[in-house]
Amino acid sequence: MAFMNISGWKISGVAAAVPRNVEENSDYEHLSSIERKFLIKTTGIERRRVAPKNIVTSDLCEVAANALLDKLKWEREDVDLIIFVSQSPDYYLPATSIILQNKLKLSSNCLAFDIGLGCSGYVYGLSVIASMISAGHLKKALLLVGDVSSSTVSYTDKSTYPLFGDAGTATAIEYDEHATAHFNLKSDGAGHEAIIIRDGALRNMVTKDSFEVKQVSEGISRCALDLELDGLEVYDFSVKRVPVMIKELLDSIDRTAQNYDYFVMHQANKIMNETIRKKIGFSADQTPYSLKNYGNTSSASIPLTICSELNNSLKVGKNRMLLSGFGVGLSWGAVDLELNNCICLPIIEV
């Protein structure tokens, strides 16, 4: 089992940036009025932020990172590590993290690399940065996480388009000899087709046919460069395997839901998330949601929810947190940690 107990690090601050443009699901023309009401009721998603074509994921992360660095009063040359977690990078190559190192005016001594993960990416990213800080002489790091998912969903696909919003986030992490966190991380590539974009990389390179829009069923038309989502398979995976993984983690550290102030999940779908919450015994008050106003923001959803829903709650004192991401891959994980006087900026609009 992929259990990790990692000491010597803490989260000092979190920031999130979203596009100004708001799209209301009540206006989505590829659903009937009855279907719109049903979608909003079951997913919990009323509106989403959608980036214009001139704004990409790294732009949103850059804004969030600059605001957070300024708020924390960190010197740029003191940042030792930057990791960018996304499935919507700037380019095929070079790594977006290295571009951001330059844009953020960080030192050339700063270590930078990308991680290509979606829904579980925030928890995985924390585990990587925590391990590197714990193992070495790194003192300060930035975890930049986000996606512009609207660029890869078809407007004529009612099974995906109303679900996804765009966001970029920044998490400031630094050495703390007194702090410890506990992780449980898992993956199962047998389910990789549940959430997939089939063309565009080396397995299926882009051809003229990649752009051909085909009708899959009524209300679902897309091309091979658009995201496909098997909602039933993802739901089945999430409600069966995520609670088991979380219970394994809690059992390993002898904790229960009652030991936590907050449980922040990947913001996938209200019915699915509520099923997971109830299975592991967390209360509604412990479990914040940002779905209503931002939708499924992929890897950004956990830090976005922290900023949008817990901004005031985490500023003072200690808060025991359980964070869990799950989805594309299939990949899932959870982390038990404590936030102590954590700086959480209000949502920034770009």
Summary of the structure (lengths in Angstrom):
residues: 350
radius of gyration: 19.2
end to end distance: 40.9
largest distance: 57.4
contacts: 1280
relative contact order: 0.21
helix: 35%
strand: 30%
